[in-house]
Amino acid sequence: SPSQQALLSAVTKLASQSWLRFWKNSPKTGFFAPSNRMAPSLKLTKHFRELHGKREVYGRLVQCRTGHCFAGEYYSRFVPQEDIQCPCIEHLQSQEHIIRDCPRYDGHREGLHKVSRDLYLPDILGTTEGIGALASFLEKSGAFTKS
């Protein structure tokens, strides 16, 4: 009879395959769509390993990718008493505005532009290279920090 470890490995493999099949067959729509471009995995991501010891930056990275970040767009949906205007006074403070347009972060986007010249959110939020550049942007700029 198979060992307990062999059974656990088989169940894990089946669960992983089922999850991947479900992900492949699911439409990539909605608020999370730009981030949902990489197949799911049971292994820690490269970004988690590279940001070891930088929990605050990693937390902001996850929040930014999922749309649950400190920004007016999130507040308008979940914390309506918070101000939703960007401090630059030009726009609703959104994930896209902060990453692409907000003049407060103009000096910090070089790495993002190397990944996506036009700062296309699916390239930044949903690719390995983009997520790495986003982590660097967050660390250097302090973007998406509750002030």
C-alpha angles and dihedrals in degrees: 000000000000119000122251089251092053091051092048091050091050093049091047091050092049092048091049092049091048092049091049092048091049091049093049092050096045121094113249097226138126133047095319095049098102090057097042099081103103121077115251119257138185091223125089112264123248088246093056090053094044093049093049107146092020099090095155093055091044090050092052089047092055092043091050094048092049095043093243094117134128097273136117093249090061092042092053089060103036111014105032095174090066122092111260098192118103114243087239084069091221103100152000103287102250137159090252094046093052095045097042113021119011108118090213089074101038092114094055105052101084094102091046091052090052089060097039120011091201094039091242104189097221089056092049101038099033109041132071092238093046094050090050091051090046091053090053091047091051093048094049099038104035088226117170092023116140106246 
